[in-house]
Amino acid sequence: MKVPASKGHAFFAVLMLVAALAYLVPFVPRGWIPHDEGMLGQSAERVLQGGVPHVDYEESYTGGLTYFYAAVFKISGVDLLHLRWTLFAGAAVAVWLTYLILRRYLQPVGAALGTWVALAWSFPNYFAPIPSWWLLVCALGCLWAFLRYLETEQWHYVALAGLLAGLAVAVKQTGLYLLVALVMSVLYEGGRSGRNSSAVLTGVERGLRWGAAAVPLAAATVILAPRIFNAEGLYLFCPVAACAIMLLLPSQDRASAESQPQLAPALIVGASMALPLMVLLIPYLVEHRLWDLVYGAVILPRKRLDFAGTPMPSAAVMLTGLPMLALVLPVRRQFVLSSQYLFQFLLWAAAISLPILGLWYITPYQLIWQSTRALAALLPLAICYCLARRRIEDPTQRRFLFASASTLAWISLNQFPFAAPIYFCYVTPLALIAGVALCGTSSRLRSRTILPWTAMMLLFTMLSSHRAYIETLGVLHAPRRFDARLNLPRAHLKVSPDDVETYRRVVFSIARHGRGGQLLAGPDCPEVYFLSGMVNPSRALFDFFSLDTARPSEDALAAWSKGDVIVINLTPGFTPKPSGGLLEKLRLEFPNGEHIGKFEVRWR
C-alpha cells in the first residue's frame, strides 16, 4: 500500500526525521507549569515509597502512568528532567508512527515533511510529561496497528491496537475515547456486504454496531450536556455523531465476497484491552479497595468542572476552516493556465505573509490558529460525507479513512471541559493524518496547493508558537525566554529567572526554618513539597478536591497550625485563595515570615 519510492528518497526522509528529533531536543528542559510538574513528581514519588494511587492519595488520573514514572525515578533517580527524557522517547515513537502512516499516501520526503508539521504543532508547544501526550502516542499506535491489520489481515495487529487502547485508559480516564474509536473502526464494514456470514453472526454484529454507536453517543451527550448547544456542539458533538451514524449505514453491495466477519476482531480488541487494566486492578483487588479506584478515577474528577473550564471558540469561527478544507477535499478543479498561476501566487503569498504578520498583529495569528482548529473539527464530517456518498471503491481505504475520522473525533473530546489551545495540540497529528487520508482518496495529491499550506504551518510554529509558551499559545504572539537553569536537586529544568529566584529561595527557606519538621503548603502548590523533598501530610495534590466551603476558618487554622513551617500560595491556580481573616490569624500563629514571589513562607 506504500507509495513506491527510491532508496535515495527514503534515506533523505530518514535524515529529515532525525533532524526533526534533533530540533525537539532543546525543548526537553524548556519551561514548566510548576503545579503540573509538582503533581506528576509528587505522585510518582508517593508510589515509589509504597503508596497506591486513589488509596493513599488523591491521584488526578487513572494511575497507570504514575506507576511508570515511579519506575523511571527508581531506575534513573528522582528528577523531573528524567520524566521529560522519557517523554522524548515517546515523542520519537510518535514521529516514526506518523511517518509510517503518511507513507501510505505520500513519497518519503512528503511523508517526512508532513511528520515535521505534526511534530511542530504538538510536543514543542508544551514539553511536559503529562498524560495527554501519552494518549496521543497510544492513538497513533492504534491507527498504525489497525492499518497493518487492514493490509495483512493478521489478528495480532488488532490485538496490539486493543492493548494500546487499554494502556490509554490506564494512563488517563479519557483513554476510553480511544477505545470507543477503535471499536467503531473494527466494526465498521467499509463496504463489506456480509453475505458469507451466518444469520446469527450478522445479527450479533449488527447489535454490536448499534451498541458501539448508541452507547458512546449517549455518553457524549451527557458529558457535553452543559454546553452542547454552544460551540462545543459543533466542534465536539457533531463529529462523533457523524461517525456513529456512519457506523450504522448499510454496507455497499459491491463489496468483496471474501471479507471476514467483524465479530472476532472486536472480541480480540476487548480481550487485549483488558490486559493492562487487569494489571492496574491488582493492588486494589488485593487490598479490597476497588471502590477507592472507582471513586478517585471516575467520581472525584468531576469536581474539576467547578474549578477548571474553558469554552471552545465561537461557532462562527468554524467558517475559517472551510478554505483549508477545500484544499484537501477530493474534488476536481478546473483552472485555465493564467488562473492557475494566479491561484498559486496567492497561496504562496498568504503562506509566507500570514505567519510573519502574525508576529505583530493578532488577526493573522488568529486566522491561522482558528482555521487549523476548525479544520480538525470539520475533517470527520467531511470524511463521513465522502464515505456516505460511496464513491471510494477500495474497502480497505474506506475502513482506514473511517478509523482516522473516528479517532480524531473521539480524541478531540479531550478538549472538554478545558478547551485551552494546548489541548488542541494533543490532537493535531491525528488531524493531519485524517486530512492526508482524505486528500489521498483522489487520484493524486495536489502538491501545488498542499505545499503552501505546509510551509505556512511550519513557519507559524517556528516563528511564533515555539518562541512563546502555553499561557499565550493560540491567543497572540508573546515570546517567552526560559534561559535560567533551575538546577535544584530534583529539577534540572530551564525556566524563567523569576521562577529560579522564587523556588530556590522557597526551598532554601523551608530547609533553614523547617529543621526537618512538618511542612504545610497550599493551596494548589504540589511542586513545593516535591522540590523541597518534604512529605505532604494531606491526601490531596490540589486543595479543591477536598475543599469544603462550609468549613469554618477555625478548622482551617487548626489544620495549618500543625505545621512547623508553612508556605501560602497567594495566587493559586484553581482553589480560591485563603481569606484575609485566615491570613491574619496565620500571621499571628506564625509570627516570622517572608514574601517570596507569589508565596508567603512563615514559621514560628
C-alpha positions in Angstrom: 0.0 0.0 0.0 3.0 2.3 0.3 3.7 4.8 -2.5 6.7 3.5 -4.4 10.0 5.4 -3.9 13.7 5.1 -4.5 16.2 4.2 -1.7 17.7 7.7 -2.1 14.4 9.3 -1.3 13.8 7.0 1.7 17.3 7.8 3.1 16.7 11.6 2.7 13.4 11.2 4.5 15.1 9.4 7.4 17.6 12.3 7.7 14.6 14.7 7.8 13.1 12.6 10.7 16.4 12.7 12.6 16.6 16.4 12.0 13.0 16.7 13.4 14.0 14.9 16.6 17.2 17.0 16.9 15.0 20.1 16.6 12.9 18.8 19.5 15.9 18.2 21.9 16.2 21.9 23.1 12.6 21.8 24.1 13.1 18.9 26.6 14.2 21.0 29.6 12.4 24.2 28.4 9.8 25.9 30.5 7.3 24.5 33.0 4.0 24.9 34.7 5.0 24.4 38.3 1.9 22.7 39.6 1.8 20.3 36.7 5.4 19.2 37.3 4.8 19.0 41.1 1.7 16.9 40.6 3.5 14.4 38.4 6.6 14.3 40.5 4.8 14.0 43.9 2.5 11.3 42.6 5.4 9.2 41.3 7.4 9.7 44.5 4.4 8.5 46.6 4.1 5.4 44.6 7.9 4.9 44.8 7.6 5.0 48.5 4.9 2.3 48.5 1.7 4.3 48.1 -1.3 3.2 46.0 -3.0 5.8 43.8 -6.5 6.7 44.9 -6.0 4.9 48.2 -3.1 6.7 49.9 -3.5 9.9 48.0 -5.9 11.6 45.5 -4.5 10.7 42.1 -5.5 13.0 39.4 -5.6 10.4 36.6 -6.2 6.6 36.4 -2.8 5.8 37.9 -1.0 3.7 35.4 1.3 6.4 34.2 2.2 7.2 37.8 3.5 3.6 38.3 5.5 4.0 35.1 7.0 7.3 36.3 7.8 5.8 39.7 9.8 3.1 37.9 11.7 5.8 36.0 12.5 7.5 39.3 13.7 4.2 40.7 16.0 3.5 37.8 17.4 6.9 37.0 16.8 9.0 40.1 14.2 11.5 41.3 14.5 14.4 38.8 11.8 16.0 36.7 14.2 16.0 33.8 14.2 12.2 33.7 10.5 12.2 33.1 11.0 14.6 30.2 13.6 12.4 28.5 11.1 9.5 28.9 8.6 11.7 27.1 11.2 12.4 24.4 11.3 8.7 23.7 7.6 8.6 23.4 7.7 11.6 21.0 10.3 9.8 18.9 7.8 6.8 18.7 5.0 9.2 17.7 7.2 10.7 15.0 8.0 7.3 13.5 4.4 6.1 13.7 3.2 9.3 11.9 5.7 8.8 9.2 4.8 5.2 8.7 1.1 6.1 8.3 1.7 9.0 6.0 4.0 6.8 3.8 0.8 5.0 2.6 -0.2 8.2 0.8 3.0 10.2 0.2 6.5 9.8 -1.1 9.2 9.5 1.6 10.1 13.2 1.5 6.5 14.3 1.5 5.7 12.0 4.4 8.7 13.3 6.4 7.6 16.9 5.7 4.1 16.0 6.9 5.6 14.4 10.0 7.6 17.7 10.6 4.2 19.6 10.6 2.6 17.1 13.0 5.6 17.4 15.4 5.8 21.1 15.2 2.2 21.5 16.1 2.4 19.2 19.1 5.2 18.3 21.5 7.4 21.5 21.3 4.5 23.7 22.4 4.4 22.3 25.9 7.0 19.6 26.6 5.8 18.3 29.9 5.3 14.6 30.7 1.6 14.9 31.2 -0.8 12.0 30.3 -2.4 13.7 27.3 0.9 13.3 25.3 0.9 9.6 26.0 -2.7 9.4 24.8 -1.6 10.8 21.5 1.2 8.2 21.3 -1.3 5.4 22.0 -3.8 6.8 19.4 -1.1 6.9 16.8 -0.1 3.4 17.7 -3.7 2.3 17.4 -4.1 3.8 14.0 -0.8 2.2 12.7 -1.7 -1.2 14.1 -5.2 -1.0 12.6 -3.8 0.0 9.3 -1.4 -3.0 9.4 -4.4 -5.3 10.3 -6.3 -4.0 7.2 -3.3 -4.6 5.0 -2.3 -8.0 6.3 -5.5 -9.4 8.0 -3.2 -10.7 10.7 -5.0 -10.6 14.0 -2.0 -9.8 16.2 -2.1 -6.3 14.8 -5.7 -5.7 16.0 -4.6 -7.3 19.4 -1.8 -4.7 19.5 -4.3 -1.9 18.8 -6.5 -3.2 21.7 -3.6 -3.4 24.0 -2.7 0.2 23.2 -6.3 1.3 23.9 -6.1 -0.4 27.2 -2.9 1.3 28.1 -4.5 4.6 27.1 -7.3 4.0 29.7 -4.7 3.0 32.3 -2.9 6.3 31.6 -5.9 8.6 31.7 -9.6 8.3 32.1 -10.3 9.8 28.7 -8.4 6.9 27.1 -11.9 5.5 26.9 -12.4 7.8 23.9 -9.6 5.9 22.1 -11.2 2.6 22.9 -14.6 3.8 21.5 -12.9 4.9 18.3 -11.1 1.6 17.9 -14.2 -0.5 18.5 -16.1 1.6 16.0 -13.3 1.2 13.5 -13.2 -2.5 13.9 -16.9 -2.9 13.5 -17.2 -0.5 10.5 -17.8 -2.6 7.4 -16.1 -0.4 4.9 -18.1 -1.8 2.1 -18.4 -5.4 3.2 -21.7 -7.0 2.2 -21.6 -9.7 4.8 -23.3 -12.3 2.5 -21.0 -15.1 3.6 -21.7 -14.7 7.3 -24.4 -16.7 9.0 -27.6 -15.0 10.1 -26.6 -15.3 13.7 -23.2 -13.7 13.2 -24.8 -11.0 11.1 -27.3 -10.3 13.8 -24.7 -10.2 16.6 -22.5 -7.8 14.5 -25.5 -5.6 13.8 -26.3 -5.5 17.6 -22.6 -4.7 18.4 -22.6 -1.9 15.9 -25.8 -0.4 17.3 -24.3 -0.7 20.8 -21.0 0.8 19.8 -22.7 3.7 18.2 -25.6 4.4 20.6 -24.0 3.9 24.0 -20.9 6.2 23.4 -23.0 8.8 21.7 -25.4 8.9 24.6 -22.4 9.2 27.0 -21.0 12.0 24.9 -24.4 13.7 25.0 -24.4 13.5 28.8 -20.8 14.7 29.1 -21.3 17.7 26.8 -24.8 18.5 28.1 -23.8 21.7 29.9 -22.5 23.2 26.6 -23.9 21.0 23.9 -25.9 23.9 22.4 -22.9 26.1 22.4 -19.8 25.9 20.2 -18.9 22.5 21.8 -21.9 21.1 20.0 -20.3 21.9 16.6 -16.7 21.3 17.4 -17.0 18.2 19.5 -20.5 16.6 19.4 -21.2 16.7 15.6 -18.0 14.9 14.6 -18.7 12.0 17.0 -22.3 11.9 16.0 -21.4 11.7 12.3 -19.1 8.8 13.0 -21.8 7.0 15.0 -24.3 7.5 12.1 -21.8 6.3 9.6 -21.3 3.1 11.6 -25.0 2.3 11.2 -25.3 2.9 7.5 -25.9 -0.2 5.4 -23.0 -1.7 3.6 -22.3 -1.5 -0.1 -23.4 -4.3 -2.4 -20.3 -4.2 -4.5 -18.0 -5.3 -1.7 -15.7 -8.2 -1.8 -17.2 -11.6 -1.1 -14.1 -12.8 0.8 -14.4 -10.3 3.6 -14.1 -11.6 7.1 -16.7 -11.2 9.9 -16.0 -8.3 12.2 -17.0 -10.1 15.4 -13.7 -11.9 16.0 -11.5 -8.8 15.8 -13.9 -7.0 18.1 -13.6 -9.8 20.7 -9.8 -9.7 20.3 -9.8 -5.9 20.9 -11.9 -6.4 24.1 -9.6 -9.2 25.4 -6.3 -7.4 24.7 -7.7 -4.1 26.0 -8.5 -5.8 29.3 -4.9 -7.0 30.0 -3.3 -3.7 31.1 -6.4 -2.8 33.1 -6.4 -6.1 34.9 -2.7 -5.4 35.9 -3.7 -2.0 37.1 -6.5 -3.5 39.2 -4.3 -6.0 41.1 -3.3 -3.8 44.1 -6.9 -2.7 44.6 -8.2 -6.2 44.4 -5.5 -7.5 46.8 -6.3 -4.8 49.4 -10.1 -4.9 48.7 -10.0 -1.2 47.8 -11.7 -1.3 44.4 -14.2 1.4 45.4 -11.3 3.8 46.0 -10.2 3.4 42.4 -13.8 3.9 41.1 -14.3 7.0 43.3 -10.9 8.5 42.6 -10.8 7.9 38.9 -14.5 8.4 38.0 -16.4 10.4 40.6 -13.8 12.8 42.1 -12.5 14.3 38.8 -16.0 15.8 38.2 -15.0 18.4 40.8 -12.7 19.8 38.2 -15.7 21.0 36.3 -16.3 23.6 39.1 -12.8 24.9 39.0 -11.3 24.4 35.6 -13.2 25.1 32.4 -12.5 26.9 29.2 -15.1 27.1 26.3 -14.3 26.3 22.7 -14.0 29.2 20.2 -17.3 30.6 18.9 -19.3 28.6 16.3 -18.8 31.3 13.7 -15.0 30.7 13.8 -15.6 27.3 12.2 -16.1 29.1 8.9 -12.4 29.9 8.8 -11.7 26.3 8.3 -13.7 26.0 5.1 -10.9 27.3 2.7 -8.4 24.8 4.2 -11.0 22.0 3.9 -11.4 22.8 0.3 -7.7 22.2 -0.3 -8.0 18.6 0.9 -11.4 17.5 -0.4 -11.1 15.0 -3.3 -12.8 17.2 -5.9 -11.7 18.2 -9.4 -10.7 21.7 -10.0 -10.6 23.3 -13.5 -8.3 26.3 -14.0 -7.2 28.0 -17.1 -3.5 28.4 -17.1 -3.5 32.1 -16.1 -5.9 31.5 -13.3 -3.8 28.6 -12.0 -0.7 30.7 -11.8 -2.6 33.5 -10.1 -4.1 31.0 -7.6 -0.6 29.6 -6.8 0.8 33.1 -6.4 -1.9 34.0 -3.9 -1.5 30.8 -2.0 2.2 31.3 -1.5 1.8 34.9 -0.7 -0.6 34.1 2.0 1.5 31.2 3.3 4.5 33.4 3.8 3.0 36.7 4.8 0.4 35.5 7.3 2.9 33.9 9.8 5.2 36.9 9.5 2.3 39.4 10.1 1.2 37.3 13.0 4.3 38.3 14.9 2.9 41.8 15.2 -0.9 41.6 14.6 -3.5 39.4 16.3 -5.7 39.0 13.3 -3.4 36.9 11.0 -2.2 35.0 14.1 -5.8 34.1 15.0 -6.7 33.3 11.4 -4.0 30.6 11.2 -4.7 29.1 14.6 -8.5 29.2 14.5 -8.7 27.9 10.9 -6.5 25.0 11.7 -8.5 24.2 14.8 -11.8 24.5 12.8 -10.3 22.2 10.1 -9.8 19.5 12.7 -13.4 19.6 13.6 -14.6 19.7 10.0 -12.5 16.8 8.8 -14.5 14.0 10.4 -17.7 15.5 9.0 -16.2 15.7 5.5 -14.8 12.2 5.7 -18.2 10.8 6.8 -19.9 12.7 3.9 -17.4 11.2 1.4 -17.9 7.7 2.8 -21.7 8.1 2.7 -21.6 9.1 -1.0 -20.0 5.6 -1.6 -17.6 6.8 -4.3 -14.5 5.3 -2.7 -14.2 1.8 -4.1 -11.5 0.2 -2.0 -12.9 -1.2 1.3 -9.5 -1.1 3.0 -9.2 2.6 2.1 -12.7 3.2 3.3 -12.1 1.5 6.6 -8.9 3.3 7.4 -10.4 6.6 6.4 -13.3 6.0 8.8 -10.7 5.0 11.5 -8.8 8.2 11.1 -12.1 10.2 11.3 -13.4 8.3 14.3 -10.1 8.6 16.2 -9.8 12.3 15.5 -13.4 12.9 16.5 -13.3 11.0 19.8 -9.8 12.0 21.0 -10.9 15.7 20.3 -13.3 15.2 23.3 -10.2 15.6 25.5 -10.7 19.4 24.9 -13.8 19.3 27.1 -14.3 20.9 29.6 -10.9 22.7 29.4 -10.6 23.8 25.8 -7.4 25.8 26.3 -5.4 26.0 23.0 -2.8 23.5 24.2 -5.5 20.8 24.3 -5.8 21.2 20.5 -2.1 20.4 20.2 -2.8 16.9 21.7 -4.8 16.0 18.5 -3.1 17.9 15.7 -1.1 14.9 14.4 -4.4 12.9 14.2 -5.9 15.8 12.2 -3.0 15.9 9.8 -3.3 12.1 9.2 -7.1 12.4 8.6 -6.5 15.3 6.2 -3.9 13.4 4.2 -6.0 10.3 4.2 -9.0 12.3 2.8 -6.9 14.0 0.3 -5.4 10.7 -0.8 -8.8 9.3 -1.9 -8.3 11.3 -5.1 -6.1 10.0 -7.9 -3.2 12.2 -6.8 -2.4 14.6 -4.0 -2.4 18.2 -5.1 1.1 19.1 -4.1 0.8 22.6 -5.6 -1.9 23.5 -3.2 -0.8 21.4 -0.2 2.8 22.7 -0.2 2.0 26.4 0.6 -0.3 25.2 3.4 2.6 23.0 4.8 5.0 25.9 4.6 2.6 28.2 6.4 2.1 25.6 9.2 5.8 25.2 9.7 6.6 28.9 9.5 3.9 29.7 12.1 5.1 27.3 14.7 8.8 28.0 14.3 8.5 31.8 14.2 5.7 32.2 16.8 4.4 29.3 18.9 7.7 27.7 19.6 9.1 31.0 20.9 6.1 31.5 23.2 4.6 29.3 25.8 1.3 27.7 26.9 -0.1 30.9 28.5 -0.4 32.8 25.3 -0.5 29.9 22.8 -3.4 30.2 20.4 -4.1 33.8 21.5 -1.3 36.1 20.3 2.5 36.1 19.7 4.2 36.7 23.0 7.8 35.4 23.1 9.0 33.8 26.4 12.5 33.2 27.4 13.5 30.2 29.6 17.2 30.7 29.8 17.8 30.3 33.5 18.7 26.9 35.0 16.6 25.9 38.0 19.3 23.4 39.0 17.5 22.1 42.1 18.4 18.6 43.0 15.0 17.4 41.8 14.5 19.7 38.8 17.3 20.4 36.3 15.0 22.5 34.0 15.4 25.8 32.2 12.8 28.2 33.4 12.4 32.0 33.8 14.8 34.0 36.0 11.9 34.9 38.3 11.0 31.3 38.9 14.6 30.4 39.6 14.8 33.1 42.2 11.4 32.2 43.7 11.8 28.5 44.0 15.4 28.4 45.1 14.6 30.8 47.9 11.5 28.9 48.9 13.3 25.6 49.1 16.2 27.2 51.0 13.8 28.9 53.4 12.0 25.6 54.1 15.2 23.8 54.8 16.5 26.6 57.0 13.4 27.2 59.1 11.7 23.9 59.0 14.7 22.0 60.5 13.2 18.7 59.4 9.8 19.4 60.9 6.4 19.3 59.2 5.8 21.4 56.1 2.3 22.5 55.1 2.0 24.2 51.7 -1.1 25.3 49.7 -3.4 26.0 48.1 -2.5 24.1 44.8 1.3 24.0 45.0 2.3 20.4 45.0 5.7 21.5 43.5 6.7 23.0 46.8 6.5 19.6 48.5 8.3 17.8 45.6 11.1 20.3 45.1 11.8 20.5 48.9 11.7 16.7 49.3 9.2 17.0 52.1 6.2 14.8 52.8 2.7 16.1 52.0 0.6 15.1 55.0 -2.6 15.6 53.0 -4.1 13.1 50.6 -4.9 15.9 48.1 -2.5 17.2 45.5 -4.8 20.1 44.7 -6.9 21.6 47.5 -10.1 22.0 45.6 -10.5 18.2 45.6 -11.0 18.3 49.4 -12.4 21.8 49.6 -15.3 22.2 52.0 -16.8 25.7 51.6 -18.9 25.2 54.7 -15.8 24.6 56.9 -15.2 27.5 59.4 -11.9 29.3 59.2 -11.1 28.0 62.7 -10.9 24.4 61.3 -8.6 25.7 58.5 -6.5 27.5 61.1 -6.2 24.3 63.2 -5.1 22.4 60.1 -2.4 24.9 59.2 -1.2 25.1 62.8 0.0 21.5 62.7 3.0 22.6 60.5 6.3 23.8 61.7 6.8 25.9 58.6 4.0 26.9 56.2 4.1 28.1 52.6 1.0 30.0 51.5 0.3 30.3 47.8 -1.2 33.8 47.4 -2.3 33.2 43.7 -3.5 29.6 43.4 -4.5 28.3 40.0 -7.8 26.6 40.9 -8.7 26.7 44.6 -9.8 30.1 46.0 -7.0 31.9 47.8 -7.1 32.0 51.7 -9.4 34.7 53.1 -8.0 37.8 54.6 -9.2 36.8 58.0 -7.4 33.4 57.8 -4.2 35.1 56.6 -4.2 37.4 59.6 -4.7 34.5 62.0 -1.9 32.6 60.3 0.5 35.6 60.6 -0.3 35.7 64.4 0.2 32.0 64.7 3.4 32.1 62.7 4.9 35.5 63.5 8.1 35.1 61.4 7.9 35.1 57.7 9.0 36.4 54.3 7.3 37.1 50.9 9.0 35.2 48.0 7.3 35.8 44.7 3.7 34.5 44.9 4.5 32.6 48.1 4.5 33.7 51.8 6.8 31.5 53.9 6.1 31.6 57.6 7.4 29.9 60.7 7.3 30.2 64.5 
